[in-house]
Amino acid sequence: MENRPGARNRRKPADRTPGRCISNGSTDTPSVSTADSASLSLFPDLDVPSGPWVLEEPFWNQGRQWVAGVDEAGRGPLAGPVVAAAVIPNPALDFSFVRDSKKMRPEERERAYWLILGRSHAVGLGWATAGEIDRINILKASLLAMARAVQTLAPAAQVLLVDGPFPTPLDLVQKPIKKGDDLSRSIGAASIVAKVTRDRIMTALDRLYPGYGLARHKGYGTRDHMDVLARLGPTPIHRLTFKGVVP
């Protein structure tokens, strides 16, 4: 089992009412910023929260066992869904391989994906289609996909650690964390599951819409993709409100 050092907190606890969003500046849960990380090397004697589960452990210490990391993949592409994952890891097992999925090679993500499935209490998936993205915008669609992923978890999550500055539209205790996939293993695990799942979806869609190269660029606006769009026009899975999709 990995060590999970606790962090001292002498301030008055923040309101823990369900549905309330705990900000990064909350005294209820320690936050780790880029400046905090830098201070670890510049001022080693400072009592700065550290450890593999630094963002999860305060909630575990409150008796909230089911803490889920939530992240999405596919906000930027011109085609395909935005896919989200929610992961409740088992901290008794090794998650040291987890990091931001964008910094991993495809083969590393695939291996990590299967390890996460086997070492987590629960993994949930959700997505929003290109049509939903066009209808409500990509930010709202991303948060909707996250909410759908959380709602599939069994056991149900008691706390959400959400990548990014915004909470999901769920009535749960949640902590949005900028660059959370770098700071939280729970969120990092969710980022890997979301990315691998979306890549598989785009590979399958490539067979439905041949000629667009979806399996190769995964819907992103590469030069090849833009050239094909100009020649063939968008498919039903293209995001028509995104710049460059419709001439």
N, C-alpha and C positions, 0 to 999 in steps of 0.2 A: 504494500500500500504506500502511496506517495504521502510525504509529509504535507500537512495543511496548516501552516502556522497561522495563529490568530493575530489580529491587529488590535492594539489598545485604542479605546475610544472613550474619552472622558466627557464628551459633550452630551447634552440632552438629546435622546433619540428623536428622530423625525417621526411624523405621523405615519403609521403603517396601515391606514384604512385601505381595504381592497379597492382597486380602481385608481388609486392615487399614483401619480408618476413620481418616482424618486429621481431627482436630477443628479448630475455628476457632482454637484456641490453639496449634496445631502450629507448630514452627519450620521445618517442611518447606515450607510454603506460606504467604505472607503473607495475613492476613485483614484485611478492611476492615469496621469496625463504624460505627455512627452516630457514636460518639465520635471515631473516626479521621477521618471525613469532616468533622466540625466543626473538628478541629484543623488541617485544611488552611488554613482561613481565619484561625483564631486564632493559630497558630504556623507561619507559612509556611516557616520555616527547618528544621522537623523533617523527617527522612527518612521520610515516610509513603508507602507504596506507592500509586501512582496510575497512570492510563492506561486505555485502553479494554479491555485484556486482562489486567488486573493479576492475576486469579485463575487464568487459563489459562497465562500465560507461564512460570511456574516449572516446570510440567510439560513444556512444550515444550522448555525448556532442559535437561531431563533426558533428552530424546530420545523422550518420549512424545507422539507427534504427534496421536493420535486422542483428544482430550479432548472429552467430550460434556456439554452442559448438559441437565439433566432437570427437568421440571416437570409439574404436573398441573392440570386444570381440572375443577371440578364436585364438590368435596367437600361443599359446603353444600346443594345442592338436595334436594328431596324425591323427585325422579323422575329416571330416566335413569342412564346409566353415569358413572363417573369416568374421564376420559380423560387419558392422559399422552403426552408427546412427548419424544424425545431428539434433540438436534441437535449435530452436529459441524460447526461453521462453518469456512469458509475465511477466515482472517484477512487474506489478501491482498486481499480484496474489502471493500467498504464495508458495515458493519453499524451505522453511526451512527444509523439510524432505529429501532433496537431499544430498547424499554424495557418495563417491566411492562405486560402486556396489559390489566390492569384499569384502567390510566390512559389507554387509547387508545379512540378512537371506533370503532364497528364498521367503518366504511369504511377507517380507518387500519390496523386489524388485517388486513383483507382484502388490502390492498396489500402490507403487510409480509409476510404469509403467502407470497405468491408470490415476493417477493424472497428470502426465506429459503430456499425450495425451490431457487431458481436459484443461490444463492450458498453453499450448504453442501456439504461432502463427503458427508454422509449425514444423512437425517432418518428417524426411526422413530416408530411409533405403537403404543400399547397401551391397553387399557381393562379395567375390571372392571365387571360387570353389577350391576344392583340386587340380584339374588339373591345374588351373591357379597358385596356390601356388607352385606346383612342377615346373612349366614352368618359372616363373619369380622371385621366392623366396618369403618368407613370408613377408619381409618388404615391398617390392614393391606391393605385393598383398594387404597388409593391407592399404596402402595409396590409392591404386586403389579402394578398397571398400569404403573408406572414401569419395573419390571424387564422386563415384556413389551415395552415400547417399546425399551429398550436392546438386547434380544435380537434385534430386527429390523434393527439397524444393519449396514451393509456399506459400508466396512470396520468391523470390530468396534471398540468403544470400548476404550481402554486405561485411561482415568481418567474418573470421573463427578463432575461438580459438581452436587449435588442441592439443589433448593430445599427449605428447611425444616431442622429439627434432626435428622432421622433418615435413615440410609442405606437404600438398597434391599437386598433379600435376595440380592444377587449377590456372588460372590467376585471383586470387582474393587477396585482402589484407588479410593476415593471420598471426597469432602469435602462433608458437609452444610453448607449455608450459610443461615442465617436471613435472610429478605428477599433471597434470592439473585437473584430476578428484577429487583431494582433494582441489584445490584452486579456481576452477570456478564452479558455480552452473550450468552454461550452459553445460560444459563438463561433470560434474557429472550426469546431466540428460541424456546426450547422452550415457554415460557408462551404465546406468540402462536399457535404451531402447535396446541397443545393446545386453547386456547380457541376458535379458529376451527373446528377439527374437531368439537368437542363441540356448538357452536352449530348446525352443519350436521346433526349427528345428531338433535338435538332438533327441528329443523325437519322432518326426515323422519318422526320419531315422531309429530309433530302430525297428519300425514296418516293414520297408523294409528289414532290415538286422538283423533279430533276432539272438540271441545267443552271440552277442558281448557286450551287456550291455551298449549300447550307451545312453540310457535314464538315466542310473545311473551315469556314469562317464563323460558323455558329450564329449567323444573322447579323454580325457586325458590319459596319459600313466600309468595308475594304474597297479598294479600287475595282477589283474584279466584280464584286457584288454590285457596285454602283453602275458599272458598264452593262451588266446583265439587266438591271432594273430599267435602264434607259432603253434597252433593246426589246425586252419582253413585257415590261410593266410589272406592277406588284401582284402578289398572290393573295389569297384570303388570309394568310398568316402574317402579312406585312402590316406594320404600324403606320397607317396612312397619315397620322398627324405628325410624324417625325420628318424632319427636314431631309429632302432629297428622295423620299420614297415616291411621291407623286410629282411628276414634272410640272 
